[in-house]
Amino acid sequence: MEALEAVLLGVPLTLLVTGASLSIGVVLGVPLVMGLRSRNMPIRSACRYTVNLLRGIPAIVWLFIIYFGVSIGAFQFDAISAAIIGLGLISAAYMAEIYRGGISAVHAGQWEAGHALGVSDWTTFSRIVGPQALRVSIPSMTSYAISLIKDSSIASTIGVTEIVFFTTQDARSGGGGLTVYLLAAAVYVAMCIPLGLLSRKLDSSLRKKVSR
């Protein structure tokens, strides 16, 4: 019982890091995907390089860079802020790709109609294509949120007191060994199952709407 209580102490920060990181990704993913679809070659190349860089370097390395490397002089990030910023930037790259897939699922004729009417790409995206692409992207976004919950565990390496942090402490001090880690795994599963069910429901609902 004490082991479970120790594990549960980390749930609030796990949810905070996950939620804040996902929010950053959802917002920053929009300009990134617009850049990826830009007709301006330098902008498109810069956004593609940014996405590849953010996705290509392991998340734990980004956290170390931000927490130990960037936090110099006037820029001082605490562990929680560094974790949120690092995972948030990585989330932005993944969300941009998810959005790109959603936009590709929208008929290209809607872009062409916007161009024919002299409407800017941003207006066409925000008013017409974007809402449709978002609906298509929701199942993938939910699946990514599940992955992010699990990835948030690496925040313990820079001192964020989330689930793995308390689990490791309890295993070392209380001798719980494998038991406490199994409890941590069960807590992660308990958090991820509702999102998994939501993802399936949204995907099923979307398929029904598309088939009509």
N, C-alpha and C positions, 0 to 999 in steps of 0.2 A: 504493500500500500504506500509506504514511504517512497519507494522507487517511482511509482506512478505519479505521485505528487511532485516529485522532483522533475520528471519529464514534462508535466503539464505547466510548470513554471515558465517554460520556454515558449509555450503556444502563443501568447500575446505578441511577442516580438517577431516570431515566425510569420504571423499573419500581417503584422505591420510592414515588415520588410517586403513580403510578397506583394501586398496590396499597393504600397507606394511605388515599388519598382514597376509593377504592371501598369500603374497609372501613367508613369513617366513614358513607358514604352508605347502606350496607346496614343499619347499626345505627340511625342516626337516621331513616331512612325509615319504620321501623315505628311510632314514636309519631306521626309526621306523618300517615301514612295512617289511623291510628286516629282522629286528630283530624279528618281530612277526612270520616270516616264517623260522627263523633259526632252524637248527637241534640241536643247542646247547641249552640245557634246561635252564641254568642260564640266557643266553642272552634273550631267548624267554620269560622267566618269568619276567625279568626286564623290557622288553619293554611292556609286557601286563600290568604290574603294573603301569608303567608310563602313558600309555594310559588311564587306568581306573581312575588314580588319576587326570589327567588333565581334563577328561570329567566329573568326579564325583563331583568336587567342583565347585560351581557357579562362573561364570566369574567375577562377581563383587567382590567376595572374593579374587580371584587371583589378581585383580587390586589393591585392598587394601593391600594385602601382599607385592606385588612388590613396590608399591609407598610409603607406610608408614613403611613397615617392612624391606625390603631389602635396601632401601635408607638410609643407616646409615654409617657414617664415610666416607671412600673413595668412596663408591658406592652411588652416588647421581643421581637418575633418575628424569628427569622432567616429568610432567604429560603425555605429548605426548609419550615419550619413554616408560614409564611404561605401557601405554595403548597398544602400539604396541607390546611390549614384551609379555604382558599377553595374549592378544587376539591371538598373533602369536603362542604361545606355545599351546594354546587350539586348534587353527586351525591345528597344526601339528598332534594332536591326531585324530581329525576328518578326516583329509586328509589321515592318515595312514589307517583308516578303509575304506575310499572310495577306496584307492589304492588296499587294500586287496580284496575288492569286485570285482574290475576290473581284478586283477590277477586271481581270482577264475574263472572268465568268460573265460579265455584263456585255451585252451585245455591242460590238464596235460601232454600229450604226448610230448609237446615241452620242458618241463623241463626234462623229461626222455631222450629225444634225446640229450640234452645238457650234461647230466650226462654220457650218453653212449659214447659221443665223448671226454669226459674228460675236458669239459669246466666248468669253475667255475660258481657258482651260480650267482655271480655278473655280469659276462660277459653275461650269459644267460638272466639275467634280463634286463640289460642295452641295449643289442643289439637285443633281440628277443621278450621276453615277455613284457618288459616295454612299448615299443611304442604301442603295441596292447592294453595293459591294460589301458594306458593313454587315448586312443581313446574311450574306453568303459566308462571311468570314467568322461569324460568331462561334460556330462549332470548333473551328481551328483555334480561335482565341481562347476558348475554354480549355481545350487540350493543352495549350501552351501554359495556361495558368496552373494546371496540375504539375507540369514539369518545373515551373518556377517555384512552387511550394517545396519541391524536393531539392532544387538547386539552392534554395535559401540556406540550406544546411552548411554550405561552405562559409557562410558569414561567421561561423563559430571560430574559424581560423584567425580572424582578426579581433576576436574578443566580444562579438555580439552574443548576448546571453539568450540565444534561442534554444530550440529543443535539443540539438546535438551538444551544445555547450553544457547544459545541465545534465544531460545523459552521461557525457564523458566524466564530468565531475563526480557524479554519483557512483559511477562504475569504479572510479579510482579510490574514492574515499570510503564507500560503503561495501565494496567487494561484491556488488550485484552481478558483475560480469555480464554474461550473455543475456540474462533475464531483463536487465534494464534496457538493453539495446532492442530486444524483442518488443518491449513495451513502447519504445520510441517508434519502432516500425509500425506498430498497431495504431499509434496516434496519427502518424502520417497517412496511413490508409484511411482512417476515419475522416480525415480532412479532405482527402482526395476523392473518395467515393461519391459524395454529393455532387461534386463538380463533374465527375465522369458521367453520372446519371443525367445531369443537366445537359452535358454535351450531346449525349445520345438523343435526348428528347428534342433538342434544338435541331439536330441533324435530321431526325425523322420528320419533324414539322416542316423543315425547309424542303425536303424531298417531296412531301405531299403538295406543297404550294407550287413547286416547279412542275410537277406532273399534271397539274390541273390545266 
